[in-house]
Amino acid sequence: MSTVTVIGAGNLGSVVAGIAAKGGTGVQVLARDPEKAKAVAGPLGGTAGTVGDAITGEIVVLAVPYPAVADVLSTYPGAFDGKVLVDVSNPVDFSTFDDLTVPADSSAAKLLQDAVPAANVVKAFNANFGATLGTGAAGPVQTAVLVAGDDAAAKEALVDLVTAAGLRAVDAGSLKRARELEAIGFLQITLAGAEKISWTGGFTLVH
């Protein structure tokens, strides 16, 4: 089983770290605030550190807001080469809450892959609320994590991680599908923000 480094100790980063640990995967949590990283990693039996410390995971989850991704990349030049790099971001324009900040014919994941071409970028977790990942259910339905990427082995590694924790993972296709996943994530966020749906619900798949 691959080891996992989660960069970011916020809500989603904490939940993804928990998913990895539940599935029996070793976890490293890195954050700007090392105390927050310790608070997440400690109960999971993982290791904690500060952003800038050496990355130990074969799978790296960028659990930071989209505007912070560029800063993480500049902190780790070349460090993601050959790794499975998981993009969980939803590049929402929070100044208007009415658009995405990436070109309409692209995605945050595609731009990330362009920035680190030697990494194997996978889009996942962005179409799930943290609560549904943590409980394993969206309402009465099992949580499903949609996974998109161009490298089959990278997708398989992430699917294995998710399913080992008791969640359902679905291969959504190539990295091109990240555009649609980000649209789903955006729509889900706006619906919850308008109190049309609960933050403990949202979209999922049924068999």
N, C-alpha and C positions, 0 to 999 in steps of 0.2 A: 504494500500500500504506500502511495506517495505521501511525503510529508507536505504540510501546508504552512505557508506564511501569509498571514492576514495583515495588510497595511491599513490601519485605521481601527479605532476602538469605539466607534459610535454604535448606534443601534444595529445596523445591518452587519457591520464587522463583527460585533459580539455574537450575533446569531449564527453567522457563517462559521466562526471559530467553534461554536458549540456543535454545529452539525458535523464538522470535521472530527472533533473529539469523540462525539457519540458514535461515529463510525469506526473508531479505533485508530484514527490518524494522528500522528504527532503534530502539534500546533505551535507555531511561533507567532506572537502578536507584536507588531511594531506601531508606535504612535508618536506624535510630537510630544505628548505628555506621557512620560514613562510610567507614571502612577496609574494612569488610565489603562495602559497596556497590561500592567501587573494585575489590575482589578479584573480584567477579562481573562487573561491567561492562567492566573493562579488557580482558580477553582477547577479549571479544566486539566490541570497537571501539565500545562504548557510552559513555554519560556516567553519572556517579555523583553522588550528593548525599545530603543528610540529610533525613529526614522533616520536612516543613515548608517545604522548597524548592519553588519553582514546578513544577507538573506540566506536562510538555511533550507527553505522549502523548495520542492520541485514544482509545486503548484503555488502561484502567488496570486492572491486576491486583492485587487485594488479597491478597498472598501472606503473610498474617500469621495467627497463631492466632486463632480466633474471639473469644476474650475481648479481643483487642487491636483489633478492628474499630472499636468505639465511640470509642476514643482517636484513631484515624486520621481518623474522620469529624469529630470535634471540632477536629482540627488543620486541616482543609480545608473550612470551611463554604462551600457554594456552588461549590466548585471542580470537583465531579463533574457539574454540570449539563450535559446534552447529550453527555456522554461515554459510551462503552461501559464499564461497570464490572463487572469479572469477579470473582465470588465463588468462591473455591476451598476455602472452609472446610468442615470437618466438626465441627459443634458437639457433640463428644463430652464427656460428663461424666467426666472423667478421675479424679475422686475415687472413682467406683464402677466405671467402665469397663463400665457396664451400661445406659446410657441416653443420650439426647440432651438437651441443655439448652434446646431450643426446644419450643413447644407442639406436640402431636401433630398438630394440624390446620394447621400452618404449617411454615416452614423458615427457616434462616438467610438464605437469599437473599430470601425474601419480606419478612422483617423489615428487611433492608438496603434493598430497594426502597421500603418504607414510610418509611424514614428519609431517603432521598434520592430523592423522587418525580420529580425532573427528570432523573435519570440513567437510562440504559438498562441495567438489571442483567441479567447473564447468569450462569448457573451452569455451571461447567466445571472440569475437572481434579480435582475432589474425589474422583472414583471411580477415580482412577489413582494408583498409587504413583509416587514420583519416579523410581525406577529404570526402570520400564517406559516412562515418558515420555522418559527420557534415551536408552534403547537403541532405542526404537521397537517393542519387542516384549514381550509378556507370555507367557513360555514360547515356544512355537513359533508364536504367533499375533501378527499385527500389532496394535500398541496402537491402541485406539479411544477417542477423547475424546467423551464425551456432552455435548451443549450444550443447555441449556434457557433460554428467555427469551420475553418477550412482544413484543419488537421484532424484526421480521424482518431489518432491515438490520443491527442489532447482532449478531444471531446469524450472519449471513452474513459479517460482518467477522471474527469469531473463527474461523469455519469456514475461511475463506480463509487466515488466519494459520497454523492448524494443518496444513492440507493442503499449504501451501507448504513446510513443514518435512519433508514426507514421511510424516506420520502420517495416520491416518484420523479424520475427524470426522463425527459423526452427530447430526442435529437430533433431540433427544429430546422436543420439543414446547414447550408454554408454560412459564412460570415455575412453574406449579403442580407440574410434574414435578420440581422441585428437591427436594421432600419425599422422593420415591422415590430420587433420586440420593444424597441425604444418608443415607438408610437403607442403600443399597448401600455407600457409603463406610464407614459405621459397621460394617457386617457384615464388610467386607473387613479393616478395622483389627483388629477383635476376633479374627478368624481368624488373622491374622498374629501378633498378640500372644500367642495361645495356641499358636503354632507349628504350626498346622494347614495353613497355606500359607506360601510364601516371600514375603519383601518384594520379591523380584524377579519375582513372578508376580501373581496376582490376577485380577479379572474383566476380560473384554474381550468383543467381539462377533466372530462369524464371519459371513461372507457367506452 
